[in-house]
């Protein structure tokens, strides 16, 4: 039996503090919750948010908030209010399946935004949803599978050849290598490989870590190796690793500027095709390592890394577990149905070959997603549509109060679930 789990994560609100008449120095945060689990509403239900202004994690009354409500239903509402000892209550509803987004800002006595110790405005971004299971994706390209069969054939024309250059490891008993692997397209795979020294053949699970949008070096996956895994972290672009910051900023300003937002009309011209070739070749490379146990191949990433993880699970049947946090490029046609757009390229036909919602239909391994209820980059509706398209063991965590770059304190998310998966593998092998 296939397992499907939806697990909302609610912000925990702490005990109320005494009313304080002015804004003293302290660490401020806005926290919010809904009157029921945020993805369990029905169309037309009243949705009640309660927001609290927390100073050093203690609720404070008498604080002014401004707020904006948007949604997949196209409605926009705005307002303001002052917290009392229970917070500030805001109510709304939606007349169709989908998500509502609530963005609130903490203001001082003069109506100016309050900033935290990192000089950022104190904002709550969260949401709620009605009848999530009814959200569906649009039509996919008729030749989707044919396109990817041809793309795999083009990759197979390039022999699997690679170079391993030893790099100093600061972890005792761990080998670290800078890796370059030949690949289709104009760039090789480049990343770092870490593994326990003298590991026996066919003894280790493998994990491939994938990067979000931007231009940077691969990371060194030493922590994975110290836990008994063979680990590969690749950069998304096949560029040199370990270079000065200026090297990557120059690429971002010139050669790779806006790489995901142009030339997407034809999938064969899209930058994402090269990225996917490198992804598939990285999986072939790690499977060719004698230490791989031949059973456990885990892929993980957030945002663009989540896109790559989902694609990996769809394109390589040897992937055994996929962890995708707030994945990018989900349900690209959703904007045509009025859903919140997020931050992504304009929809053109070629992009549908890289849509997570279409990849999801091809996945058979276990999958763990999370989605930020306040994510304005990768809106939760797109992640939900992608999740709905999965026909495999699956779980999704909707994180209340999470935007694209952060989670609220003590919230459940993909990364905790991924480490639980690793621990279960370790127990099975003991």
C-alpha positions in Angstrom: 0.0 0.0 0.0 1.3 3.4 -0.9 1.7 5.8 2.0 0.5 9.4 1.6 0.9 11.8 4.5 0.1 15.5 4.9 1.6 16.9 8.1 1.1 20.6 8.8 3.6 22.3 11.1 2.2 25.1 13.3 4.1 27.8 15.0 4.3 27.3 18.8 3.2 30.4 20.7 4.7 31.1 24.1 3.1 32.5 27.2 1.9 36.1 27.3 4.0 38.9 28.8 2.9 42.0 30.6 1.8 44.9 28.5 4.8 47.2 27.8 3.9 50.8 26.9 6.9 51.5 24.6 9.3 49.8 22.3 12.4 48.8 24.4 15.4 47.1 22.9 15.0 43.4 22.3 14.7 40.8 19.6 11.4 41.0 17.9 9.5 38.4 15.9 6.0 38.0 14.6 4.4 34.6 15.1 1.1 33.4 13.7 -1.3 30.5 13.8 -4.6 29.5 12.4 -7.7 28.3 14.3 -7.2 24.8 12.8 -4.5 23.0 10.9 -3.8 25.4 8.1 -4.4 23.0 5.2 -7.6 21.5 6.5 -10.2 24.2 5.5 -13.1 23.7 3.2 -14.0 26.2 0.5 -16.0 29.0 2.1 -14.9 28.3 5.6 -13.9 31.2 7.8 -10.1 31.2 8.2 -8.9 32.9 11.4 -5.3 34.0 11.9 -4.0 35.1 15.3 -0.7 37.1 15.1 1.5 37.9 18.1 4.4 40.4 18.4 7.1 38.6 20.4 9.9 40.4 22.1 12.6 37.9 23.2 9.9 35.2 22.6 7.4 36.8 24.9 4.1 38.1 23.6 3.5 41.8 23.8 0.2 43.7 23.6 -0.2 47.2 22.2 1.8 46.7 19.1 0.7 47.9 15.7 0.7 45.5 12.7 -0.1 46.1 9.1 -1.1 43.2 6.9 -1.9 42.1 3.3 -3.8 39.0 2.3 -3.4 37.6 -1.2 -4.4 34.3 -2.6 -4.8 31.8 -5.4 -8.3 33.1 -5.7 -6.9 36.5 -6.9 -8.3 38.4 -4.0 -6.3 41.1 -2.2 -7.2 42.5 1.2 -5.2 45.0 3.4 -5.6 46.2 6.9 -3.9 47.1 10.2 -4.6 46.6 13.9 -3.1 46.6 17.4 -2.3 43.4 19.3 -4.1 42.9 22.6 -3.1 40.3 25.3 -4.2 37.5 22.9 -2.7 39.0 19.8 -4.3 40.4 16.6 -7.1 38.4 14.9 -7.6 38.5 11.2 -10.3 36.6 9.3 -10.7 35.7 5.7 -12.0 32.9 3.4 -11.5 31.5 -0.1 -14.3 30.5 -2.5 -12.1 28.0 -4.4 -9.5 25.3 -3.6 -6.1 26.8 -3.0 -4.0 28.9 -0.7 -4.2 32.3 0.9 -1.1 34.2 1.8 -0.9 36.5 4.8 2.0 39.0 5.1 2.1 41.1 8.3 4.6 43.7 9.4 5.5 45.0 12.9 5.4 48.8 13.2 6.7 51.1 15.9 4.8 53.9 17.6 5.4 56.2 14.5 4.1 53.6 12.1 7.6 52.7 10.8 8.8 49.1 10.3 10.6 47.6 13.3 13.9 45.8 12.5 15.5 42.9 14.2 19.1 42.5 15.2 20.0 41.6 11.6 18.6 44.9 10.4 15.7 43.2 8.7 12.1 44.2 9.0 10.1 42.1 11.4 7.6 40.3 9.1 5.3 37.3 9.4 4.6 35.4 6.2 2.2 32.5 6.5 -1.0 31.2 5.1 -3.8 28.7 5.0 -5.5 26.5 2.3 -8.8 25.0 1.3 -9.2 21.5 -0.2 -5.6 21.1 -1.2 -6.2 17.6 -2.7 -8.3 19.1 -5.4 -5.4 21.2 -6.9 -4.4 19.8 -10.3 -1.8 20.6 -12.9 -2.4 21.5 -16.5 -1.6 19.4 -19.6 2.0 18.2 -20.1 3.8 18.0 -23.4 2.6 15.0 -25.4 6.2 14.0 -26.1 7.5 14.5 -22.6 8.8 10.9 -22.2 10.1 10.9 -25.8 12.1 14.1 -25.1 13.8 12.6 -22.1 14.5 9.3 -23.8 16.3 11.2 -26.6 18.1 13.4 -24.0 19.3 10.3 -22.1 20.5 8.9 -25.5 22.6 12.0 -26.1 24.1 11.7 -22.7 24.9 8.1 -23.3 27.0 9.1 -26.3 29.5 10.6 -23.9 31.6 7.9 -22.1 31.6 8.0 -18.3 35.1 9.3 -17.7 36.1 11.2 -14.6 39.0 12.8 -12.7 39.4 12.7 -8.9 41.8 15.2 -7.4 42.5 14.6 -3.7 41.7 17.6 -1.4 42.8 18.0 2.2 40.0 16.8 4.5 39.7 18.2 8.1 37.8 15.1 9.2 39.9 12.2 10.4 39.3 9.0 8.4 37.5 10.8 5.5 38.8 11.1 2.0 37.8 14.2 0.0 38.1 14.7 -3.8 37.4 17.5 -6.3 35.6 15.7 -9.0 35.2 16.4 -12.7 33.0 14.1 -14.9 32.6 14.2 -18.6 29.1 15.1 -19.7 26.9 16.0 -22.6 26.6 19.8 -23.3 29.3 22.3 -22.8 30.2 21.8 -19.2 31.3 18.7 -17.2 30.0 17.7 -13.8 32.0 19.3 -11.0 31.7 18.7 -7.3 33.2 17.3 -4.2 33.1 13.6 -3.3 33.6 12.5 0.3 33.8 8.9 1.6 35.1 7.0 4.7 38.7 5.8 4.3 39.1 2.1 3.3 35.3 1.5 3.0 34.5 -2.0 1.9 33.0 -2.5 -1.6 29.2 -2.3 -1.7 29.0 -1.1 1.9 27.8 2.5 1.8 24.5 4.3 1.0 25.1 7.2 -1.4 23.7 10.7 -1.2 23.8 13.5 -3.9 23.3 17.1 -2.7 22.0 19.7 -5.1 22.1 23.5 -5.1 19.6 26.3 -5.2 19.5 29.1 -7.7 22.8 31.1 -8.0 26.4 30.6 -8.8 28.7 29.1 -6.3 31.2 26.3 -5.6 30.1 22.8 -4.6 30.2 22.2 -0.9 32.3 19.6 0.8 29.9 16.9 2.1 32.2 15.7 5.0 29.4 15.4 7.5 27.7 12.7 5.4 30.9 10.8 5.1 31.5 10.9 8.9 28.1 9.2 9.2 29.1 6.4 6.9 27.8 7.6 3.5 29.5 8.1 0.2 28.5 11.7 -0.6 28.6 13.9 -3.7 27.8 17.6 -3.7 27.7 19.2 -7.2 27.4 22.8 -8.2 24.6 23.4 -10.7 26.8 24.8 -13.5 29.8 22.5 -14.0 32.1 25.4 -13.0 35.3 25.1 -11.1 35.1 24.6 -7.3 36.9 26.3 -4.5 37.6 29.6 -6.4 37.7 33.1 -4.9 34.3 34.8 -4.4 35.1 37.2 -7.3 35.2 34.3 -9.7 31.5 33.4 -9.0 30.3 37.0 -8.8 31.8 37.7 -12.2 30.0 34.7 -13.7 26.8 35.9 -12.2 27.2 39.3 -13.7 28.2 38.1 -17.1 28.1 34.6 -18.6 25.5 33.1 -16.2 23.4 36.3 -15.6 19.7 35.3 -15.6 20.6 31.8 -16.8 17.2 30.3 -15.9 15.1 33.1 -17.5 16.0 33.0 -21.2 16.0 30.7 -24.2 13.3 28.5 -22.8 11.0 28.4 -25.8 12.6 25.1 -27.1 13.7 22.7 -24.3 16.7 21.7 -26.4 17.9 25.3 -26.1 17.1 25.7 -22.4 19.9 26.1 -19.8 18.0 23.6 -17.7 18.8 20.7 -20.2 22.5 21.0 -19.5 21.8 21.1 -15.8 19.7 17.9 -16.1 22.5 16.2 -18.1 25.0 17.0 -15.3 22.5 15.7 -12.8 22.0 12.4 -14.5 25.7 12.0 -15.1 26.4 12.8 -11.4 24.1 9.9 -10.5 25.8 7.6 -12.9 29.2 8.6 -11.5 28.3 7.9 -7.9 26.7 4.6 -8.8 29.9 3.6 -10.4 31.8 4.0 -7.2 32.7 0.5 -5.7 31.7 1.6 -2.2 28.0 2.2 -3.2 25.8 -0.5 -1.7 23.7 -0.7 -4.8 20.4 -0.1 -3.0 20.3 3.3 -1.2 20.7 6.4 -3.4 19.4 9.5 -1.8 19.0 12.9 -3.5 18.3 16.2 -1.7 18.1 19.9 -2.3 16.1 23.0 -1.7 14.5 25.4 -4.2 16.4 24.9 -7.5 18.1 22.0 -5.7 14.6 20.6 -5.0 13.8 20.8 -8.7 16.9 18.8 -9.4 16.1 16.3 -6.7 12.6 15.7 -8.1 14.0 15.4 -11.6 16.7 13.0 -10.4 14.0 10.7 -8.9 12.0 10.9 -12.1 14.9 10.3 -14.5 16.8 7.6 -12.6 14.9 4.6 -11.3 17.8 3.8 -8.9 17.0 6.8 -6.7 15.6 5.3 -3.5 14.7 8.5 -1.6 14.0 12.1 -2.6 14.0 15.0 -0.2 12.9 18.4 -1.7 12.6 21.5 0.3 10.4 24.3 -1.1 11.1 23.1 -4.6 11.3 25.5 -7.5 9.5 25.3 -10.9 6.4 23.5 -9.6 3.2 23.8 -11.6 4.4 26.4 -14.0 0.9 26.6 -15.7 -0.7 27.4 -12.4 -0.5 31.1 -13.0 -2.9 30.6 -16.0 -5.4 29.3 -13.4 -4.9 32.4 -11.3 -2.6 30.9 -8.7 0.1 33.0 -7.0 3.0 33.3 -9.4 6.0 33.3 -7.2 9.5 34.0 -8.7 10.1 32.0 -11.8 10.6 32.4 -15.6 7.6 33.3 -17.8 5.8 30.2 -19.0 6.8 29.1 -22.5 6.4 25.7 -24.0 10.0 24.5 -23.4 9.8 25.0 -19.7 7.1 22.3 -19.3 9.7 19.7 -19.9 11.4 20.9 -16.6 8.2 21.3 -14.5 8.3 19.4 -11.2 4.6 18.7 -11.6 5.4 16.6 -14.7 8.5 15.0 -13.3 6.5 13.9 -10.2 4.3 11.6 -12.3 7.3 9.4 -13.1 8.7 9.0 -9.6 8.4 5.6 -7.8 10.7 6.0 -4.8 9.8 7.5 -1.4 9.5 11.3 -1.4 9.5 13.9 1.3 8.6 17.5 0.5 8.1 20.6 2.6 6.4 23.9 1.6 6.5 27.3 3.3 3.0 28.6 3.9 4.4 32.1 3.4 6.8 31.3 0.5 6.4 34.0 -2.1 9.3 32.5 -4.3 8.0 29.0 -4.6 4.3 29.3 -3.6 2.9 26.3 -1.7 0.1 25.7 -4.2 2.7 24.7 -6.8 4.4 22.3 -4.3 1.0 20.9 -3.4 0.1 20.3 -7.1 3.4 18.5 -7.5 2.8 16.4 -4.4 -0.7 15.5 -5.7 0.8 14.2 -8.9 3.0 11.7 -7.0 2.0 8.0 -7.1 4.5 6.7 -4.6 5.1 6.7 -0.9 5.0 10.4 0.0 4.9 12.9 2.7 4.6 16.7 2.7 5.1 19.2 5.6 3.4 22.5 5.3 5.4 24.9 7.5 3.4 27.7 9.0 5.4 31.0 9.2 8.1 29.8 6.8 9.1 31.9 3.8 11.5 30.8 1.1 14.7 31.4 3.0 13.8 30.5 6.6 11.8 28.4 9.0 10.3 29.5 12.3 11.9 28.2 15.5 11.4 24.5 16.3 9.3 23.8 13.2 9.3 20.4 11.4 10.8 20.4 7.9 12.5 18.3 5.2 15.9 18.4 6.7 14.9 16.8 10.0 13.0 14.2 8.0 16.1 13.5 5.9 18.3 12.9 8.9 15.6 10.6 10.3 15.8 8.6 7.1 19.6 8.4 7.4 19.3 7.2 10.9 16.8 4.5 9.9 19.3 3.3 7.3 22.0 3.1 9.9 19.8 1.1 12.2 19.0 -1.3 9.4 22.7 -1.9 8.7 23.6 -2.6 12.3 
